[in-house]
Amino acid sequence: MAVPKRKSSQSRRDKRRANNYKLVAPGLVKCPSCGELIRSHHVCPKCGMYDGKEIVADKEA
């Protein structure tokens, strides 16, 4: 059974663990109807369109 020959230092151990805590930016695309930046595969919060269809009705109408 494999056993470490020397104790790993705290900094070496923490550097290895730090890779799991990176922030990832969401993939943003332009809405084809209004041009607003939205997350892909989500309804546009500004105009309420998704895949060329109106999903959420406007509050003004």
C-alpha positions as CSV (number, residue, x, y, z in Angstrom):
1,M,0.0,0.0,0.0
2,A,1.4,3.4,-1.0
3,V,2.3,5.7,1.9
4,P,3.8,9.2,1.7
5,K,7.5,9.2,2.7
6,R,7.3,12.8,4.0
7,K,4.6,14.9,5.5
8,S,3.1,17.4,3.0
9,S,3.5,21.0,4.1
10,Q,0.4,23.1,4.8
11,S,1.2,25.4,1.9
12,R,1.6,22.6,-0.6
13,R,-1.6,20.9,0.7
14,D,-3.5,24.2,0.5
15,K,-2.2,25.0,-3.0
16,R,-3.6,21.7,-4.2
17,R,-7.0,22.2,-2.6
18,A,-7.3,25.8,-3.9
19,N,-8.0,24.7,-7.4
20,N,-11.5,23.6,-6.5
21,Y,-12.6,27.1,-5.3
22,K,-12.2,29.0,-8.6
23,L,-15.2,31.1,-9.7
24,V,-16.5,30.5,-13.1
25,A,-18.2,33.2,-15.1
26,P,-21.6,32.2,-16.6
27,G,-21.8,31.9,-20.3
28,L,-23.5,35.1,-21.5
29,V,-25.1,35.6,-25.0
30,K,-27.0,38.4,-26.6
31,C,-30.7,38.2,-26.7
32,P,-31.7,38.1,-30.4
33,S,-34.8,40.3,-29.8
34,C,-33.5,43.1,-27.5
35,G,-29.7,42.7,-27.5
36,E,-29.5,42.3,-23.7
37,L,-26.8,40.0,-22.3
38,I,-28.5,36.9,-20.8
39,R,-27.5,33.5,-19.7
40,S,-27.8,31.0,-22.5
41,H,-30.9,28.7,-22.5
42,H,-32.8,31.1,-20.2
43,V,-35.7,33.5,-20.7
44,C,-34.7,37.1,-21.2
45,P,-35.6,39.0,-18.1
46,K,-35.9,42.3,-20.0
47,C,-38.2,41.3,-22.9
48,G,-39.5,37.8,-21.9
49,M,-38.5,36.1,-25.1
50,Y,-37.1,32.6,-25.5
51,D,-36.3,30.8,-28.7
52,G,-38.2,33.5,-30.7
53,K,-41.4,33.1,-28.7
54,E,-42.8,35.4,-26.0
55,I,-42.8,33.3,-22.7
56,V,-43.4,36.1,-20.1
57,A,-46.0,38.8,-20.9
58,D,-44.9,42.4,-20.5
59,K,-46.2,44.1,-17.4
60,E,-47.1,47.3,-19.4
61,A,-49.5,45.4,-21.7
